[in-house]
Amino acid sequence: MGTGSGHQLTDRPLDPAAYIVEGYLADSMAKGYRFLLSEEDIDGLVAFLLTQ
């Protein structure tokens, strides 16, 4: 993946606790997408989100 939005869209589902917005709890996001989605699935998801 490249840099910028695509990079962030790839990282967030894989490691949701990497960046926590002030006021939100670190454990409030679902975990485990790294194990549920293949790299191709994540690339497809990011490509879709970038078109929205």
Residue pairs with C-beta under 8 A, 6 or more apart in sequence:
1 7
1 10
1 43
1 46
5 50
6 46
6 50
9 45
9 46
9 49
9 50
10 42
10 43
10 46
11 18
12 18
12 19
13 33
13 34
13 37
13 42
13 45
14 33
14 34
14 42
15 34
16 29
16 30
16 31
17 26
17 27
17 29
17 31
20 26
33 42
37 45
